[in-house]
Amino acid sequence: MQLAKNKKSSWGINYGYTNLSLYFNIVKQKPDYFDMPEYHTADANFRIKTKGGIIKYYTTFSYGHGGLRRPNIDSSDLKEALELKNTNWYNNVSWKQNLGNGWKLNMGLGYSTNLDDYDQKIQNQNNQPVYTGKMYIDSLNFKLNNIQNLSQIRAVFEKRIGGISALRFGGEYMYAYNSSKFSNPNFSYDGLLKDNFTSLFGEADMYITNGLAVKTGLRFENSSLINKTNIAPRISLAYKTGKDAQMSFAYGIFYQKPENNYLQITTNLGYTKATHYILNYQKMNKDYTFRIEAFYKKYDDLVKTYPLFNNDGTGDAKGFELFWRDKKTIKGFDYWISYSYLDTKRDYLYYPMQLQPTFAAKHTLSIVTKKFITSIKTGFNFTYSYATGRPYYFMEPNGNKYDIKDQGTTIPYHNLGFSLNYVPSVGKTNPKTFWVIVASVTNMLNNDQVFGYNYSHNGSIKQPITMPAPSFYFIGIFLSWGVDKTQDAINNNL
């Protein structure tokens, strides 16, 4: 980032290029990559101070492509060759302004566009396209083109009351354009979704006493696509229990539009609804952080896809999370531990009853340790992640419901990682260039990692879903000018 001489404006620009061809030739992957993954990324920002405010602009652009072949699970003589191209562009302008008499304005404009092109072919052992005459195999030959455009404007007014209390209100408008074109030998679809989404909201921060604060809010939303309106109330209480410590409780209702892949089939769906109850205790200072949080979430009006599309789905989630961080006990040593317990079930999509979703693990644990040795300007970091197994199911339609033909739980997930970072600028006075060398490896113990199972058409064969390679290795040099982004580079590669 470059700062102007008058210190009233600044700008910055970044470019990144990734080509995994050399890496995949050294570290062998399970899929056959016929088009090696390649990515271009760039972003830029500009800031300028105004009288009593600031205007910021940020833009980012990315383009990537790749293609791979993998065996077809129904026939050992066939392969599935998938090619993907993606283009994404995002823009955001924000304006913060003091209006006087305790009033502030926060305003933002945004525009993004995303293009995805998928092309999959069934191939023989000579990598030539083939058709088998079997619908469940030939239907895997498909082309899909998705275009998503989103325009957004948002404004929030804030009024300070009595120095610490505040009133906020505002509105938001979004225009979403989603075009989807799909074709395979048995089916074709050309759909367009347009949505004018409007929301109005207000909230108040009120201090009842020096140690008790209340935040209340109300949100109104309307979607022209599904022609539905909702009103969502929210409230939270925070009570200071001692030095650096507080306890809080939050209640709120949250609504979400169904995903576009369901709305492409029918727009006769309503919002899905989640009701949250969260109890939190936290004690934090510059050396230590302790947090415990218990939650219960009730889900209503979830999307069901069989036998008919409707909002008859239900579910809930309950559990708790623990977090501990210690920067002081051992000089130059920083570590944190997080643990979560989750008990959740949902009756949605084509589920015949309330089941634990395939994405949910009951127990997860994460440990991160960081030790920096100033004399050699080098940091050593270990990370460990653990999760109990997740459920998997194979279901087949039977009349107006699905029957579970096979189910189980994946093996527990273990991942021990290590990273090393060398920071030459440590100890230098007012350096103009900041750079760091980072090297990292994941799954050092080469643990088997299974994320679920794929099934053949009739369910007689199942194959584990695993990583393309047991471990991932990374070596990189990160440079920045003007603003020190060393810690960002280190933390992003733990």
Backbone hydrogen bonds, N-H to C=O, Kabsch-Sander energy under -0.5 kcal/mol:
donor,donor_aa,acceptor,acceptor_aa,energy
2,Q,11,W,-4.0
4,A,9,S,-3.0
7,K,4,A,-1.5
10,S,47,R,-2.2
11,W,2,Q,-2.2
12,G,45,N,-2.1
14,N,43,D,-3.0
16,G,41,T,-3.5
18,T,39,Y,-2.6
20,L,37,P,-2.2
24,F,20,L,-2.8
25,N,21,S,-1.4
26,I,22,L,-1.4
27,V,23,Y,-3.5
28,K,26,I,-0.8
30,K,468,P,-2.5
32,D,69,R,-2.5
33,Y,31,P,-0.9
34,F,32,D,-1.0
35,D,67,G,-1.8
38,E,65,H,-2.1
39,Y,18,T,-2.9
40,H,63,Y,-3.0
41,T,16,G,-2.7
42,A,61,F,-2.4
43,D,14,N,-2.1
44,A,59,T,-2.4
45,N,12,G,-2.4
46,F,57,Y,-2.3
47,R,10,S,-2.7
48,I,55,I,-2.2
49,K,8,K,-3.3
50,T,53,G,-2.3
52,G,50,T,-1.0
53,G,50,T,-1.6
54,I,96,K,-2.2
55,I,48,I,-2.6
56,K,94,S,-2.6
57,Y,46,F,-2.7
58,Y,92,N,-2.6
59,T,44,A,-2.4
60,T,90,Y,-2.3
61,F,42,A,-3.2
62,S,88,N,-2.6
63,Y,40,H,-2.4
64,G,86,N,-2.4
65,H,38,E,-1.9
66,G,84,L,-1.9
67,G,35,D,-2.6
68,L,82,L,-2.4
69,R,32,D,-2.5
70,R,80,E,-1.6
72,N,78,L,-2.3
75,S,72,N,-0.7
78,L,75,S,-1.4
79,K,123,Q,-2.6
80,E,70,R,-3.0
81,A,79,K,-0.6
81,A,121,K,-2.9
82,L,68,L,-2.7
82,L,80,E,-0.7
83,E,119,D,-2.1
84,L,66,G,-2.9
85,K,117,D,-1.9
86,N,64,G,-2.8
87,T,115,L,-2.2
88,N,62,S,-2.6
89,W,113,T,-2.5
90,Y,60,T,-2.6
91,N,111,Y,-2.4
92,N,58,Y,-2.3
93,V,109,L,-2.9
94,S,56,K,-2.6
95,W,107,M,-3.0
96,K,54,I,-2.5
97,Q,105,L,-2.3
98,N,52,G,-2.7
99,L,103,W,-2.5
100,G,103,W,-0.9
103,W,100,G,-1.6
104,K,158,E,-2.4
105,L,97,Q,-2.6
106,N,156,V,-2.7
107,M,95,W,-2.6
108,G,154,R,-2.7
109,L,93,V,-2.9
110,G,152,Q,-2.7
111,Y,91,N,-2.0
112,S,150,L,-2.2
113,T,89,W,-2.5
114,N,148,Q,-2.4
115,L,87,T,-2.9
116,D,146,N,-2.4
117,D,85,K,-2.5
118,Y,144,L,-3.1
119,D,83,E,-2.0
120,Q,142,F,-2.8
121,K,81,A,-2.2
123,Q,79,K,-2.5
123,Q,121,K,-0.5
124,N,128,Q,-2.1
127,N,124,N,-2.0
130,V,122,I,-2.3
135,M,133,G,-0.6
137,I,134,K,-1.3
138,D,134,K,-3.1
139,S,135,M,-2.3
140,L,137,I,-1.9
141,N,138,D,-2.0
142,F,120,Q,-1.6
142,F,140,L,-0.8
143,K,183,S,-2.1
144,L,118,Y,-2.3
145,N,181,K,-2.5
146,N,116,D,-2.6
147,I,179,S,-2.6
148,Q,114,N,-2.7
149,N,177,Y,-2.9
150,L,112,S,-2.6
151,S,175,Y,-2.3
152,Q,110,G,-2.6
153,I,173,Y,-2.2
154,R,108,G,-2.4
155,A,171,G,-2.2
156,V,106,N,-2.7
157,F,169,F,-3.1
158,E,104,K,-2.5
159,K,167,L,-2.8
160,R,102,G,-2.1
161,I,165,S,-3.2
162,G,160,R,-0.5
164,I,161,I,-0.6
164,I,162,G,-0.6
165,S,161,I,-1.5
166,A,205,D,-2.1
167,L,159,K,-2.3
168,R,203,E,-3.1
169,F,157,F,-2.0
170,G,201,F,-2.5
171,G,155,A,-1.9
172,E,199,S,-2.5
173,Y,153,I,-2.5
174,M,197,F,-2.7
175,Y,151,S,-2.4
176,A,174,M,-0.5
176,A,195,D,-2.4
177,Y,149,N,-2.8
178,N,193,L,-2.9
179,S,147,I,-2.8
180,S,191,G,-2.6
181,K,145,N,-2.4
182,F,189,Y,-2.9
183,S,143,K,-2.0
184,N,187,F,-2.8
187,F,184,N,-0.8
189,Y,182,F,-3.4
191,G,180,S,-2.9
193,L,178,N,-2.9
195,D,176,A,-2.2
197,F,174,M,-3.0
197,F,195,D,-0.7
198,T,196,N,-0.5
198,T,222,N,-2.4
199,S,172,E,-2.5
200,L,220,F,-1.9
201,F,170,G,-2.4
202,G,218,L,-2.0
203,E,168,R,-3.0
204,A,216,T,-2.5
205,D,166,A,-3.0
206,M,204,A,-0.6
206,M,214,V,-3.2
208,I,206,M,-0.7
208,I,212,L,-1.7
209,T,212,L,-1.4
212,L,209,T,-0.5
213,A,238,A,-2.8
214,V,206,M,-3.3
215,K,236,S,-2.8
216,T,204,A,-2.0
217,G,234,R,-2.8
218,L,202,G,-2.4
219,R,232,A,-2.0
220,F,200,L,-3.3
221,E,230,N,-2.3
222,N,198,T,-2.3
223,S,228,K,-2.2
224,S,196,N,-1.5
227,N,223,S,-0.9
228,K,223,S,-1.3
230,N,221,E,-2.3
232,A,219,R,-3.2
234,R,217,G,-2.5
235,I,251,Y,-2.9
236,S,215,K,-2.5
237,L,249,F,-2.8
238,A,213,A,-2.6
239,Y,247,M,-3.4
240,K,211,G,-3.0
241,T,239,Y,-0.6
241,T,245,A,-0.8
242,G,245,A,-1.1
245,A,242,G,-1.9
246,Q,282,Q,-2.4
247,M,239,Y,-2.8
248,S,280,N,-3.1
249,F,237,L,-2.5
250,A,278,I,-2.6
251,Y,235,I,-3.1
252,G,276,H,-1.7
253,I,233,P,-1.6
254,F,274,A,-3.0
256,Q,272,T,-2.0
262,Y,259,E,-1.4
263,L,259,E,-1.8
264,Q,260,N,-2.2
265,I,262,Y,-1.0
266,T,262,Y,-2.0
269,L,267,T,-1.6
272,T,256,Q,-2.9
273,K,300,D,-2.8
274,A,254,F,-2.6
275,T,298,K,-2.6
276,H,252,G,-3.0
276,H,274,A,-0.5
277,Y,296,Y,-2.1
278,I,250,A,-2.5
279,L,294,A,-2.8
280,N,248,S,-3.0
281,Y,292,I,-2.6
282,Q,246,Q,-2.6
283,K,290,F,-2.8
284,M,244,D,-2.5
285,N,288,Y,-2.7
289,T,325,R,-2.1
290,F,283,K,-2.9
291,R,323,F,-2.5
292,I,281,Y,-2.5
293,E,321,E,-2.5
294,A,279,L,-2.7
295,F,319,G,-2.5
296,Y,277,Y,-2.3
297,K,317,A,-3.3
298,K,275,T,-2.4
299,Y,315,G,-3.0
300,D,273,K,-2.6
301,D,313,G,-0.5
302,L,313,G,-2.1
304,K,310,N,-2.6
305,T,349,L,-1.6
306,Y,349,L,-1.0
310,N,304,K,-1.9
310,N,308,L,-0.6
313,G,302,L,-2.5
314,T,347,D,-1.4
315,G,299,Y,-1.6
316,D,345,K,-2.2
317,A,297,K,-2.3
318,K,343,D,-2.1
319,G,295,F,-1.9
320,F,341,Y,-1.3
321,E,293,E,-2.7
322,L,339,Y,-3.0
323,F,291,R,-2.4
324,W,337,I,-2.4
325,R,289,T,-2.5
326,D,335,Y,-2.5
327,K,287,D,-2.8
331,K,329,T,-0.5
333,F,330,I,-2.3
334,D,370,K,-3.2
335,Y,326,D,-1.7
336,W,368,V,-2.2
337,I,324,W,-2.8
338,S,366,S,-2.6
339,Y,322,L,-2.3
340,S,364,T,-2.2
341,Y,320,F,-2.8
342,L,362,K,-2.5
343,D,318,K,-3.0
344,T,342,L,-0.5
345,K,316,D,-1.8
346,R,355,L,-2.9
347,D,314,T,-3.3
348,Y,346,R,-0.6
349,L,303,V,-3.3
351,Y,348,Y,-2.6
355,L,346,R,-2.4
360,A,357,P,-1.4
364,T,340,S,-2.0
365,L,386,Y,-2.8
366,S,338,S,-2.6
367,I,384,Y,-2.6
368,V,336,W,-2.5
369,T,382,F,-2.8
370,K,334,D,-3.2
371,K,380,F,-2.3
372,F,332,G,-1.7
373,I,378,T,-3.0
374,T,372,F,-0.7
376,I,373,I,-1.0
377,K,373,I,-0.6
377,K,374,T,-0.9
378,T,373,I,-1.6
379,G,421,N,-3.0
380,F,371,K,-3.2
381,N,419,S,-2.7
382,F,369,T,-1.7
383,T,417,G,-2.3
384,Y,367,I,-2.5
385,S,415,N,-2.1
386,Y,365,L,-2.7
387,A,413,Y,-1.8
388,T,363,H,-2.3
392,Y,408,G,-2.2
394,F,406,D,-2.9
396,E,403,D,-2.1
398,N,401,K,-3.8
401,K,398,N,-1.0
403,D,396,E,-3.1
405,K,394,F,-2.8
405,K,403,D,-0.7
406,D,394,F,-1.6
408,G,392,Y,-1.8
410,T,390,R,-2.7
413,Y,387,A,-3.3
415,N,385,S,-1.7
417,G,383,T,-3.2
417,G,415,N,-0.6
418,F,441,V,-2.2
419,S,381,N,-2.5
420,L,439,A,-3.0
421,N,379,G,-2.1
422,Y,437,I,-2.5
423,V,377,K,-2.8
425,S,435,W,-0.6
426,V,423,V,-1.4
428,K,425,S,-1.9
430,N,428,K,-0.5
434,F,480,S,-3.2
436,V,478,F,-2.0
437,I,422,Y,-2.4
438,V,436,V,-0.5
438,V,476,G,-2.9
439,A,420,L,-2.6
440,S,474,F,-2.7
441,V,418,F,-2.4
442,T,472,F,-1.6
444,M,416,L,-3.3
446,N,443,N,-1.7
451,F,465,I,-3.0
454,N,463,Q,-3.0
456,S,461,I,-2.5
459,G,456,S,-1.0
463,Q,454,N,-2.8
465,I,452,G,-2.8
466,T,464,P,-0.7
474,F,440,S,-2.5
476,G,438,V,-2.8
478,F,436,V,-2.6
480,S,434,F,-2.7
482,G,432,K,-1.3
483,V,481,W,-1.4
485,K,483,V,-0.7
489,A,485,K,-1.8
490,I,486,T,-2.2
491,N,487,Q,-3.0
492,N,488,D,-2.1
493,N,490,I,-1.2
494,L,491,N,-1.1
